[in-house]
Amino acid sequence: MTSAQRPLSKGVLLEDLTWVEAAKVLTPDAVVVIPLGAAAKEHGPHLKLKNDWLIADYLRRRVIESAAVVVAPTVAYHFYPAFVEYPGSTTLSVETATNLIVEICRSLSRFGPRKFYVINTGISTVRALKPAAALLSACGVELRYTDLKKALAEIEELVCVQEGGTHADEGETSMMLYIDPSSVDMTKAEKDFHKGEGPLTRDPQAATGTYSPSGVWGDPTLATREKGEKLVEALVQTVVKDIGELLSAAPATS
């Protein structure tokens, strides 16, 4: 679909407004969407550190086309403890990641909004988003978020054939071939799947963790744009459905 064929936006990007314009859209019945995607997290030798940020940016563009929401600036740092052995990867503590989202929501809720949705492109991030939602609920602010693992489970079962994996793998690489093929270098994609539990490690002698010299966990060589289209469109449907339900939900109460 070309830019000329894309539907006109229903939502607005907060960053593009003046404060005067923001005052008109930050109303009590507004839903504020917060894209969350790491801009500094390893994704093997074939995907960029900003991989999750690219996914979040794509999803926010799809959301404003279909939902009358206010989209806040993308959050590029959060809780990603599984990748810290790989240069460039950055994580916040779970407490800091929790408070980061809480304080963003509390700041914006001062102007009216009581309903927030995080476009979540991570898995470990849920460990910080769940307590953030609880803290906000106590003061009458509702926070919902994408459960990425749950949202993609069914469609991944249908389209992916790799032995196993969840990171920079067949599924995620396929998604990037659909979203932003220029960010993918398939000549450097390699299968790297060692069974294990816990964070990825580059140390083959490590007593704990999952060994991955490349930072990949899975088989990205099996990735295709066609698979990516099915995965991404299923994810878009889930996010848009979640936001639609929040838009129609009654305001939260403290």
Wavefront OBJ file of the C-alpha trace (Angstrom):
o trace
v 0.000 0.000 0.000
v 1.462 3.369 -1.022
v 1.409 6.490 1.157
v -1.302 7.894 -1.101
v -3.435 4.822 -0.434
v -3.007 4.934 3.345
v -6.124 6.110 5.206
v -6.077 9.522 6.843
v -5.001 9.477 10.475
v -7.677 9.305 13.119
v -5.252 9.745 15.986
v -2.614 12.381 16.725
v 1.037 12.340 17.718
v 1.498 14.289 20.943
v 5.013 15.336 19.946
v 3.694 17.173 16.882
v 1.346 19.405 18.898
v 1.823 22.680 20.720
v 0.779 22.726 24.373
v -2.314 24.666 23.372
v -3.275 21.927 20.901
v -2.407 19.238 23.448
v -4.847 20.756 25.927
v -7.679 20.163 23.465
v -6.976 16.424 23.012
v -5.873 15.421 26.511
v -9.424 15.055 27.736
v -10.834 12.737 30.421
v -12.237 10.365 27.783
v -9.016 10.254 25.732
v -6.863 7.135 25.443
v -3.157 7.874 25.475
v -1.017 5.289 23.680
v 2.625 4.861 24.708
v 4.791 2.929 22.226
v 7.519 0.949 24.004
v 10.430 -0.423 21.989
v 14.096 -0.828 22.817
v 16.481 1.299 20.755
v 19.563 -0.313 22.303
v 19.097 -4.090 22.544
v 20.994 -6.741 20.621
v 19.215 -8.719 17.922
v 21.991 -10.875 16.553
v 24.366 -9.933 13.729
v 21.612 -9.428 11.148
v 19.200 -7.046 12.919
v 19.881 -3.604 14.385
v 19.965 -2.636 18.037
v 16.928 -0.422 17.388
v 14.884 -3.369 16.113
v 12.140 -3.120 18.771
v 11.998 0.651 18.349
v 11.345 0.138 14.636
v 8.500 -2.255 15.419
v 7.002 0.155 17.955
v 7.279 3.034 15.489
v 5.545 0.989 12.792
v 2.750 -0.042 15.141
v 2.143 3.507 16.328
v 1.711 4.621 12.714
v -0.797 1.849 12.113
v -2.661 2.741 15.323
v -3.164 6.428 14.510
v -4.639 5.394 11.163
v -7.357 3.337 12.820
v -8.028 4.784 16.287
v -8.830 8.246 17.632
v -6.091 8.220 20.246
v -3.291 10.457 21.438
v 0.056 8.753 20.814
v 2.859 9.773 23.166
v 6.553 9.680 22.166
v 8.116 6.218 21.952
v 9.901 4.995 25.087
v 13.279 3.603 24.025
v 14.563 2.228 27.355
v 12.971 -0.315 29.692
v 13.549 -3.701 31.368
v 15.649 -6.008 29.136
v 17.933 -7.995 31.486
v 18.420 -11.005 29.197
v 20.793 -9.293 26.754
v 23.284 -7.357 28.868
v 26.311 -9.452 27.821
v 26.078 -8.132 24.253
v 27.672 -4.711 23.567
v 25.190 -1.896 23.080
v 22.386 -3.618 24.963
v 20.849 -1.480 27.693
v 18.447 -2.286 30.502
v 16.828 -0.443 33.372
v 16.119 -2.126 36.683
v 12.604 -3.492 36.996
v 11.857 -0.818 39.605
v 13.066 2.005 37.369
v 11.211 0.616 34.347
v 8.036 0.364 36.419
v 8.353 3.926 37.704
v 9.185 5.270 34.252
v 5.806 4.242 32.858
v 3.974 5.209 36.053
v 5.411 8.717 35.998
v 4.675 9.234 32.290
v 1.047 8.249 32.879
v 0.717 10.296 36.058
v 2.164 13.365 34.341
v -0.253 13.184 31.436
v -3.224 12.224 33.616
v -2.947 15.619 35.324
v -4.412 17.145 32.174
v -7.404 14.816 31.980
v -6.703 11.326 30.520
v -7.384 8.339 32.772
v -6.837 5.559 30.234
v -3.455 4.516 28.834
v -2.260 1.730 26.559
v 1.350 0.623 26.075
v 2.216 -0.806 22.657
v 4.620 -3.307 24.175
v 7.171 -4.895 21.837
v 9.067 -6.828 24.495
v 8.557 -9.903 26.645
v 10.526 -9.160 29.832
v 8.865 -5.723 29.878
v 5.656 -7.310 31.209
v 7.451 -7.844 34.527
v 7.541 -4.062 34.931
v 4.275 -3.177 33.195
v 2.161 -5.388 35.446
v 3.150 -3.620 38.703
v 2.914 -0.254 36.906
v -0.710 -1.021 36.071
v -1.408 -1.911 39.696
v 0.148 1.304 41.009
v -1.798 3.431 38.557
v -5.055 1.631 39.252
v -4.769 2.649 42.895
v -5.001 6.302 41.869
v -7.799 5.885 39.321
v -5.712 5.534 36.174
v -6.122 2.479 33.946
v -3.109 1.052 32.142
v -3.336 -1.796 29.646
v -0.561 -3.182 27.456
v 0.199 -5.632 24.681
v 1.110 -9.120 25.840
v 3.416 -9.806 22.889
v 4.024 -13.469 23.614
v 0.304 -14.165 23.893
v -0.590 -11.991 20.892
v 1.751 -13.864 18.538
v 1.538 -17.407 19.930
v -1.241 -18.702 17.675
v -0.002 -17.187 14.416
v 3.616 -18.204 15.105
v 2.445 -21.785 15.560
v 0.918 -21.616 12.079
v 3.701 -19.895 10.116
v 7.001 -20.682 11.862
v 8.827 -23.993 11.432
v 12.041 -23.414 13.408
v 13.101 -25.880 16.081
v 12.589 -23.275 18.765
v 13.459 -19.757 19.820
v 11.967 -16.363 20.538
v 14.647 -13.739 19.825
v 15.994 -12.425 16.498
v 14.571 -15.679 15.194
v 12.428 -16.805 12.274
v 9.398 -14.890 13.487
v 11.030 -11.610 14.476
v 13.231 -11.516 11.395
v 10.223 -12.205 9.175
v 8.423 -9.289 10.794
v 11.316 -6.978 9.996
v 11.448 -8.176 6.385
v 7.864 -6.933 6.161
v 8.175 -3.755 8.254
v 11.619 -2.496 7.250
v 13.613 -4.832 4.975
v 16.430 -2.288 4.704
v 17.205 -2.931 8.399
v 17.803 -6.664 7.825
v 21.028 -8.237 6.543
v 20.074 -11.806 5.688
v 23.651 -12.583 4.611
v 24.548 -12.456 8.337
v 21.535 -14.416 9.593
v 22.449 -17.713 11.239
v 20.726 -20.432 13.196
v 21.718 -20.308 16.852
v 19.510 -22.404 19.090
v 20.756 -24.059 22.239
v 18.138 -25.271 24.677
v 18.262 -23.528 27.997
v 16.522 -21.253 30.448
v 17.231 -17.732 31.556
v 19.161 -14.828 29.981
v 21.287 -15.335 26.887
v 24.993 -15.748 27.503
v 28.067 -15.682 25.259
v 29.948 -17.949 27.673
v 29.712 -21.668 26.741
v 30.882 -22.569 30.255
v 28.278 -20.464 32.068
v 26.506 -22.342 34.854
v 23.226 -20.559 34.165
v 21.521 -18.978 31.181
v 21.076 -19.940 27.535
v 24.200 -20.145 25.409
v 24.091 -17.959 22.293
v 27.365 -16.736 20.792
v 25.478 -14.712 18.156
v 22.734 -13.224 20.323
v 20.150 -15.098 18.251
v 17.826 -17.641 19.822
v 16.185 -19.488 16.959
v 16.643 -19.754 13.202
v 16.341 -16.470 11.271
v 17.522 -18.132 8.045
v 13.948 -19.418 7.658
v 12.482 -15.904 7.685
v 10.450 -14.546 4.765
v 8.501 -11.367 4.097
v 5.334 -13.413 3.571
v 5.578 -14.908 7.052
v 6.280 -11.453 8.414
v 3.135 -10.017 6.855
v 0.984 -12.637 8.579
v 2.688 -12.069 11.935
v 2.607 -8.285 11.779
v -0.976 -8.004 10.591
v -2.102 -10.356 13.367
v -0.255 -8.195 15.894
v -1.787 -5.006 14.488
v -5.247 -6.539 14.827
v -4.594 -7.428 18.469
v -3.287 -3.964 19.335
v -6.137 -2.174 17.575
v -8.682 -4.472 19.255
v -7.132 -3.856 22.681
v -7.230 -0.092 22.159
v -10.804 -0.223 20.859
v -11.908 -2.037 24.017
v -10.144 0.565 26.157
v -11.760 3.417 24.232
v -15.206 2.012 24.958
v -14.460 1.063 28.572
v -15.852 3.103 31.436
v -13.342 5.521 33.006
v -11.263 4.079 35.817
v -12.085 5.141 39.369
v -9.807 5.381 42.360
l 1 2 3 4 5 6 7 8 9 10 11 12 13 14 15 16 17 18 19 20 21 22 23 24 25 26 27 28 29 30 31 32 33 34 35 36 37 38 39 40 41 42 43 44 45 46 47 48 49 50 51 52 53 54 55 56 57 58 59 60 61 62 63 64 65 66 67 68 69 70 71 72 73 74 75 76 77 78 79 80 81 82 83 84 85 86 87 88 89 90 91 92 93 94 95 96 97 98 99 100 101 102 103 104 105 106 107 108 109 110 111 112 113 114 115 116 117 118 119 120 121 122 123 124 125 126 127 128 129 130 131 132 133 134 135 136 137 138 139 140 141 142 143 144 145 146 147 148 149 150 151 152 153 154 155 156 157 158 159 160 161 162 163 164 165 166 167 168 169 170 171 172 173 174 175 176 177 178 179 180 181 182 183 184 185 186 187 188 189 190 191 192 193 194 195 196 197 198 199 200 201 202 203 204 205 206 207 208 209 210 211 212 213 214 215 216 217 218 219 220 221 222 223 224 225 226 227 228 229 230 231 232 233 234 235 236 237 238 239 240 241 242 243 244 245 246 247 248 249 250 251 252 253 254
